[in-house]
């Protein structure tokens, strides 16, 4: 399989991937948030909302506008989706005078988007390691086990099943946590087992060891969300908020990283990661600063307008991602991509 770092499945390099794709630094962010208190949490949320989450949504619109590899032949579908989102959001806002319904829809769609993206990036790593190697049934089971676990955690974090929450439930939901909590254990164990088998086969064939990129990524994601599930199960509000912040940063940063990696570079980038990524990184940095600062200024003077516009952008982000990152499309553009 082609790799940007020769002989490995990493997008950039082992260290960079660990930091911005597997996001192994999320426990540090969690630690800072926990020991910093309420003021630190508010500051972190500010930077997360305006300079991490918001730009990662707006960048999808830039991809659709500029990357013809992904939009070729799909322009009518993308335009129709955007028009539908604008009409529906405007109709609901003008008809009810409130954005509560749109906010609920945003949360539900965003939950699916989170689960799909994490599984999609995991599949990207698997394909770059050599194609995955799982049978169709096992791959299907792995896919829905991972997505189902993430969706369950997000629902619990929202308050579903809490004794005192917006969506109180029965003890069945709490008991389900114990069964669902075994899913990440199985997924991580299976991923590392497959890596060990691949390494063993490589040794017998005289080939280089397979880098554990997908296993490390899976482990990082599962530990984060298992921690979220445990905090939600115990109904500890402060840990839930801190872990939710870490998960939002994780999600947005990995997306921005993969978008940067997939930017047109005129060919493969072995051993030249720093020089070849200079321009995309500068463009991304400028984009993040402009979008973040612009959104902050608008939110200060026209809060309702800011919320409405960003709901439209969020819905377009979710919908566009489901189109431009489809498996067959990504396979031709990214040499083995997956839907995010």
N, C-alpha and C positions, 0 to 999 in steps of 0.2 A: 504493500500500500504506500502511496505517496505520503510524505510527511514534510512539514515545514522545517523540522529539525531532523536531519537525515538519520534514519535508523530508529526513529521513535514515533509514537503516535501523537505527540504533543502538538498543540496549535502553534506555540511560540518556542518555549523551552521548558524543561522540568520546573525550574524555579518560578518563572513567570506564570505558568499554568497553575501552579500551586497557590499563588497569591491572588490571581484575578479570575480563574475559572473554578477551581476547586475551593477557592476562598478559605484556605485553612486558617486564616487570621481572624475568622469571625469570633472565636472565643476571646480574643483580645478586645474587640469592640464590645462584647458582652461584659467583660470585666470592667472596662472603663465606664460603661453605662451604669452598672450596678453600684460601683463604689463612688461614683460621682454625684449621685443623688438626683433630685428632681430638676435642678437647673441644668446639669450636664445632659440629662435625658432630653430636655426641651431643645438644647442646642444641637444635639445629634439628630433629632427629628427634623429640625429646620434644614440642616445640610442634606439629610437623606431625601426629604421631600423635594426641595428645590434644585439640588445639584446632583442628585443620583437618580431618583425614581422618575421625576418629570423629564429630564433629558433622554432617559432610556426609552420613554414612550414616544417622544417627539422624533427621535432619530429614525423610527420606523417610517414616518412620513417622508423623511429625507431619502431613505432607501428607495421607497416606491417612486419618488420623483426623479431620482438620479440613476438608479441601477437598472439598466435595461435588460441585463441578464436575467433578472428575477421577474420582471414585469412583462416580458415579451409575450404577446398573445393573451395576456390577462388584463389588459387595460380596461375593457368594458366591465369586467367583474369588479375590479378595484374601484372604479368610478361609481358603479352602482351601489357598492357597499358603502362608500363614503357618503353618497347622497342619501341613502336610506338612514344612516346614522344621524345625519344632520336633521332630516325631516322628523324622525321619531323623537330625538332629543328636544327639538324646538316645539313639537306638538305637545309633549308631556309637560315641558316647562311652562308653556303659555296656557295650557289647558288646566293645570293644577296649581300653578303658581309656586310649586315646591319642587325640589330636586331629590326628595327622599326615595321615590320609586326608582329613579335613575341610579341613585347611590346603591340601592339594593341589587339592582341588575349588574352594576359595575363590580360589586364585591363577588357575586356568584361567578361571573365570567372571568374575573381576575383569578379566582381560585382554580378554575380549570386551566387557565393560562399558566399559572405557576407550575401545576403538576405536569402539563404538557412540555413546558420548556425544560424542566429538570430531566425528564425522561428523554427528551430530544437530544440534549447535550450528552447525556450518558450514552445514547446510541451513536452519536458522532464519534465518541472515543472508541466504542466497540468496533465500529466499522474501520477506523483508522488503525486499530490493532490487528485487523485481518479479516473483518467481516462478521464478527459476532460468534459464530460457531454453534449457536443454539438452534434446535429444531423449531419448526413453526409453532407447535403447541407450547413448548417451554418458553419461547420468546413472547408469545401472546400472554402467557400466565405472568411472566416477569413484568411485562408492560403494565398490565392492569393491577398487579399487586402494588407496584411502585406508585402509580397514579392514584389508586384507591386509598392507599395509606396517606399520601399527601393531602388528598381531599378530605379525608376523615379528620386529620390534624387541623386543617384550616377551619373546618366546621366547628370543631371543639374550641378552637381559639376564639372564634366568633361569639361563643357563648352557648352553643347548642349543648343541651344536657346539663348545664350548670344549675345548681340548686337555686341560686339567686342570679338570674341572668335574663337576657331578652328572649331566649328560647329555652325555657326550662323543660326538662325531660324526665324520664323515668330512670330507675337504676339500671335498666337494660343498656343505656348508652354508656354509663360508667363501666359496667362489666365488659362491654365491647372493647373498651380501651385495652384491656389485658390481652385479648385475642389479637387485636390489630397491632398491638405493640410488639408482637412476635414477627411481624412482617419485615421490619428493617433488619432484624437479626438474621432472618433467612436470606434476604437479598444481599446483605454484606458478605455473609458466609459463602453464598453461591458465587458471587463475583470474585472473591479471593481464591476460592477453590478452582475456578476456571483459569485464573491467572497462574496458579501453581501448576496446573496440568499443562498449560501452554508453555511455561518455562521448562518443565520436565521434558516435553516433546522436543523443544528447541535444543536442549542439551544433547538429547539422543541423536538429533539430526546434525549436530555441529553448528547450529545457528546461534545468533545472538539472543540473549534473554528478551522476553517481551516486557516492556515497561508497564508497570501496574497503573496506568493513567485512569482507566475506567474504574478500577477498584478503589483508588484513592478518592476519586470524585464521588462515587457512590457512598463511601464511608463518611465523608464530610457532610453530604446532604442528609444522610440518615441519622447521624448523631445530632445534628441541629434540630431536625423535625421530631425525633424521639424525645429530645429535651423539651421541645414545645408541648408535645403530648403529655409528658409527665407533669409539666407545670399547669396545663389546663385541667388535667385529671384531678390535681390537688387544689384547683381553683385559686392559684396564687397569682394575683393580678400583676404585681410588679415584675416577677420573672417572665410572665407571658408577654408583657409589653416590651421588655428588653430583648427577649428572643425573637419577637415579631419584628423588631427593628433590625436585628441581625439578619433575619431571613429576607427582608425587603432589600437590604443592601446587597446581600449575596445574589439575589435574583437579578437585580439591575446591573451590577458590576459584571457578572458573567455574560449577560446579554451584550453589553457594550464591548466586552473583550472579543466575543465571537464575531460581532459585527465588524470590529476593526480587523480581525484576522481575515474575514471574507471579502474585505475591500479589494477591488481590482488592483493587482500589482504587476500585471504583465508577465506572470509566470510563477514558477515555484520559488520558494525562498530558503533553500537550505543554507545553513551556516551564515546567514546574513539577516538575521531577525532585526537587529537594531537599525541598520541602514534602510532596510526595505519598509519598516514600519514608521519611519520618521514622519513622513507626510500624513498618513492616516491618523497618527496620534496627535499631531498638531491640529489637524482639522477637527478631530473629536474634542480636544481640549477647548478650542475656540467655540465649538457648538455648545458644549456643556455650560461654559461661562455665559454665553449670550442667552441661551434658553433659560438657564437658572435665574440669572439676574433679571431678565425680562419678565418672567413669571412672578418673581418676587415684587417687582415694581407694580405690576398690574394688580396683584392680590392686595396690595396695600390700599389702592384707591378704588378698585372695582372688584370687590371680593366675589360677588355673585356671578359676575361675568367671567372671572377667572375660573371659578368652579365649573360653570357650564361649558366653557371652551375646553377645559382639560378633561371633562367627562367625554366630550366628543372625540378628543384625541385618544383617550384611553380605549374607547370602543373601537376606533379605527386601528389602533395598535394591536388589540387582540385579534380582530378580524383579518387584518393584513398579514399578521404573522402566520395565521392558519393557511394563508394562500402562498406567500412568497417563500416559506420555509418547508413546503411539502417535500416529502422524501424524494420523489422522482425529480423534482426541480432542483433540490439541493445536490442530488447525486451528480448532476451534470455540471453544476456550478462549483461545488466544493469537493468534488471527487470523493463522495461517500458521505453526504450530509444526511440529516434527519430533520423531521419536522420539530420545530421548537414549540 
